[in-house]
Amino acid sequence: MAVVLALCSAFAYGLSDFVGGFLSRRTSAWSVAVVAQMSASTCTALIAVFVDGSPTGRDFAWAALAGIASGMGAGFLYRGFAAGRMSVVAPVSAVGAALVPVLAGNLGGERPSGIVWLGIVVALPGIWLVSRTPDPPAGTPRGPESVVRASTAEGLVDGILAGLGFGILFAALGQVPAEAGLWPLAAAQAMSIPAVIVLATGLRAAWVPRGPVVWWALLAGPLGATATGAFLLASQSGFLTVAGVLASLYPATTVLLAALVLHEKIHRAQGVGLGLCALAIVLVAGG
């Protein structure tokens, strides 16, 4: 069940990021993150009312850390996407999001089987490859070399910070027990809103939602709520190590949807990455 829930989380995260990344190219990435997180926290709070639980102060402390990390991850991911640095930001953030819960799970004493570890090892290059977009053909104008290097460096920073944020989100949510219910998750998503605003203010970026386009980000809210909720249940019913890696397969969702819905071509490296991701799922599920 933990494997199924983690894969559901990856699917919902992929959909949410597709919506958020698309909108971030048409309006402020930070305002998209604010609206999406507002919608997610509202959806989770409405569901939490009907779910029994007895959260403690410790649970809410982990939730606060998860919320701050979630806001950081979403903000920098959308900023990187908005600037057109997806080929750098997506793979770096996805691998970072997978590595942090693996480290946290090991420090917490988790000891998956050898087959599961093999699946985790296979998943990491799969995540990287499936997230990559091909370089432009030779001869395509790319601007001065210094500008290209600067853009790549900025994308690397955005990817590292986004991956660190999502990884800490996964690791922190993994500390919330099942008996806590869903209020800690709702609190985490509510905490992500001021986290995004503080970061945007510090970076002197616009975060106030303006114009009709940004409000389409409300659609990303239920998807984000579903993704984090499924991950929370997965980490409670299985290893955090496994849940974190499988949830980080979310770029595969985006690539597959782009191919099926938008008829975009899956390039050779992405095809290899999808194959490795599929093998990783089989190994983890079999272990």
C-alpha positions in Angstrom: 0.0 0.0 0.0 2.9 2.4 0.8 4.2 2.0 -2.8 0.8 2.7 -4.3 0.3 5.8 -2.2 3.8 7.1 -3.0 3.2 6.6 -6.7 -0.2 8.4 -6.4 1.7 11.3 -4.7 4.2 11.4 -7.6 1.3 11.5 -10.1 -0.4 14.4 -8.3 2.9 16.3 -7.8 3.6 16.0 -11.5 0.1 17.4 -12.4 0.5 20.2 -9.9 3.9 21.2 -11.1 2.7 21.1 -14.7 0.0 23.6 -13.9 2.2 25.7 -11.7 5.1 25.8 -14.2 2.7 26.7 -17.1 1.2 29.6 -15.2 4.5 30.8 -13.9 5.6 31.7 -17.5 2.6 34.1 -17.7 2.6 35.8 -14.4 4.8 36.1 -11.2 6.0 32.6 -10.1 5.8 33.7 -6.5 2.1 34.8 -6.8 1.3 31.4 -8.4 3.0 29.7 -5.4 0.9 31.8 -3.0 -2.4 31.0 -4.6 -1.6 27.3 -5.1 -0.6 26.9 -1.4 -3.7 28.8 -0.2 -5.9 26.5 -2.2 -4.0 23.4 -1.0 -4.2 24.4 2.7 -8.0 25.1 2.4 -8.6 21.7 0.7 -6.7 19.8 3.4 -8.3 21.7 6.3 -11.8 20.9 4.9 -10.9 17.2 4.8 -9.1 17.3 8.2 -12.4 18.3 9.9 -13.8 14.8 9.1 -10.6 12.8 10.1 -10.0 11.8 13.6 -6.7 12.5 15.1 -4.8 13.6 18.3 -1.9 15.8 17.1 0.7 16.8 19.6 2.9 19.9 19.8 5.8 17.9 18.4 3.6 17.0 15.4 2.9 20.6 14.7 6.5 21.5 15.1 7.4 19.1 12.3 4.5 20.4 10.3 5.9 24.0 10.7 9.3 22.9 9.4 7.6 21.0 6.5 5.5 24.1 5.6 8.5 26.4 5.5 10.4 23.9 3.3 7.4 23.4 1.0 7.1 27.2 0.5 10.8 27.4 -0.3 10.7 24.4 -2.7 7.6 25.7 -4.6 8.9 29.2 -4.9 12.3 28.4 -6.3 10.9 25.6 -8.5 8.4 28.0 -10.1 11.0 30.8 -10.4 13.4 28.4 -12.3 10.6 27.3 -14.5 9.4 30.9 -15.2 12.9 31.8 -16.3 13.1 29.0 -18.8 15.7 27.0 -16.9 13.6 23.8 -16.6 16.3 21.6 -18.1 18.5 22.4 -15.1 16.0 23.0 -12.3 13.8 19.9 -12.8 16.4 17.2 -12.6 18.4 18.8 -9.8 15.3 19.5 -7.7 13.9 16.0 -8.2 17.1 14.2 -7.3 17.5 16.5 -4.2 14.0 15.8 -3.1 14.8 12.0 -3.3 18.1 12.1 -1.5 17.1 14.1 1.6 14.4 11.6 2.8 16.8 8.7 2.0 19.4 10.2 4.4 16.7 11.0 7.0 15.3 7.5 6.9 18.8 6.0 7.3 19.6 8.2 10.3 16.2 7.2 11.7 17.2 3.5 11.6 15.3 2.4 8.5 16.9 -0.7 6.8 15.3 -1.5 3.5 16.1 -4.8 1.8 18.9 -5.1 -0.8 16.4 -5.2 -3.6 14.7 -2.0 -2.4 18.1 -0.4 -2.2 18.8 -1.5 -5.8 15.6 0.1 -6.8 16.6 3.4 -5.1 19.9 3.4 -6.8 18.3 2.8 -10.2 15.7 5.5 -9.5 18.1 8.4 -9.1 19.6 8.4 -12.6 16.1 7.6 -13.9 14.7 10.8 -12.2 17.6 12.8 -13.6 17.2 11.6 -17.2 13.4 11.8 -17.4 13.6 15.4 -16.1 16.1 16.5 -18.7 15.0 18.5 -21.8 17.3 18.2 -24.9 19.8 20.8 -25.7 18.9 23.0 -28.7 20.2 21.9 -32.1 23.6 23.0 -33.2 23.5 26.5 -34.7 20.5 27.6 -32.6 21.0 31.1 -31.3 21.6 30.9 -27.5 23.0 34.4 -26.7 26.5 35.2 -25.4 28.3 32.3 -23.7 28.6 34.3 -20.5 24.8 34.8 -20.4 24.2 31.0 -21.0 26.7 30.2 -18.2 25.0 32.6 -15.9 21.5 31.2 -16.7 22.8 27.7 -16.0 24.3 28.7 -12.7 21.1 30.4 -11.6 19.1 27.3 -12.6 21.5 25.1 -10.6 20.9 27.3 -7.5 17.1 27.3 -8.0 17.2 23.5 -8.5 19.3 22.9 -5.4 17.2 25.1 -3.2 13.9 23.6 -4.6 15.2 20.1 -4.1 16.4 20.9 -0.5 13.0 22.4 0.2 11.0 19.4 -1.1 13.4 16.9 0.5 13.0 18.5 3.9 9.2 18.6 3.4 9.3 14.8 2.8 11.6 14.2 5.8 9.6 16.3 8.2 6.2 14.9 7.2 7.7 11.4 7.7 7.9 12.2 11.4 4.2 12.8 11.8 2.4 9.6 13.1 -0.9 8.3 11.8 -2.7 9.0 15.0 -2.1 12.7 14.5 -4.7 12.9 11.8 -4.6 15.6 9.0 -4.4 18.8 11.0 -0.6 18.8 11.0 -0.7 18.5 7.2 -3.1 21.4 6.9 -0.9 23.4 9.2 2.2 22.7 7.1 0.4 23.9 4.0 -0.8 27.0 5.7 2.7 27.7 7.0 4.0 27.5 3.4 2.1 30.7 2.5 4.0 33.1 4.7 7.2 31.3 3.9 6.7 32.0 0.2 5.8 35.7 0.9 8.9 36.2 3.1 11.2 34.6 0.5 9.6 36.7 -2.3 9.9 39.9 -0.3 13.6 39.1 0.5 14.3 38.6 -3.1 12.3 41.7 -4.1 10.0 39.7 -6.3 6.3 40.3 -6.8 4.0 37.9 -4.9 0.7 39.7 -4.6 -1.8 37.8 -6.9 -2.9 40.2 -9.8 -4.8 39.5 -12.9 -7.0 36.6 -14.0 -4.2 34.3 -15.0 -2.8 33.7 -11.5 -6.1 32.5 -10.1 -5.9 29.4 -12.4 -3.3 28.3 -9.8 -6.3 27.5 -7.6 -6.5 24.3 -9.7 -3.0 23.3 -8.4 -4.3 23.4 -4.8 -6.3 20.1 -4.7 -3.5 18.4 -6.7 -0.9 19.6 -4.1 -3.1 18.6 -1.2 -3.6 15.1 -2.7 0.1 14.8 -3.3 1.2 15.7 0.2 -1.6 13.7 1.7 -0.8 10.6 -0.2 2.9 11.0 0.7 2.0 11.4 4.4 0.0 8.2 4.4 2.8 6.4 2.4 5.5 7.4 4.9 3.2 6.3 7.8 2.6 2.9 6.3 6.1 2.1 5.0 9.7 3.3 4.9 10.3 7.1 4.6 13.2 6.1 2.3 11.0 4.4 -0.1 8.1 6.9 0.0 10.5 9.8 -0.6 12.2 8.2 -3.7 8.9 7.1 -5.3 7.2 10.4 -4.7 10.2 12.1 -6.4 9.4 10.3 -9.6 6.9 13.1 -10.3 8.8 14.4 -13.4 7.9 11.2 -15.2 4.2 12.1 -14.8 4.8 15.5 -16.5 6.7 13.9 -19.4 4.1 11.2 -20.0 1.2 13.7 -19.9 3.0 16.0 -22.3 3.5 13.0 -24.7 -0.1 11.7 -24.4 -2.0 15.0 -24.2 0.2 17.5 -26.0 1.8 15.0 -28.3 5.3 16.1 -27.4 8.1 13.9 -28.4 9.8 11.8 -25.7 13.6 12.0 -26.4 16.0 9.2 -26.1 17.4 10.2 -22.8 13.9 10.6 -21.4 12.9 7.2 -22.7 15.8 5.6 -20.9 14.9 7.5 -17.8 11.3 6.3 -18.0 12.6 2.8 -18.3 14.8 3.1 -15.3 11.9 4.6 -13.3 9.7 1.7 -14.2 12.5 -0.8 -13.2 12.9 1.1 -9.9 9.2 0.8 -9.2 9.3 -3.0 -9.9 12.3 -3.5 -7.6 10.9 -1.4 -4.8 7.5 -3.1 -5.0 9.1 -6.5 -5.2 11.4 -5.8 -2.2 
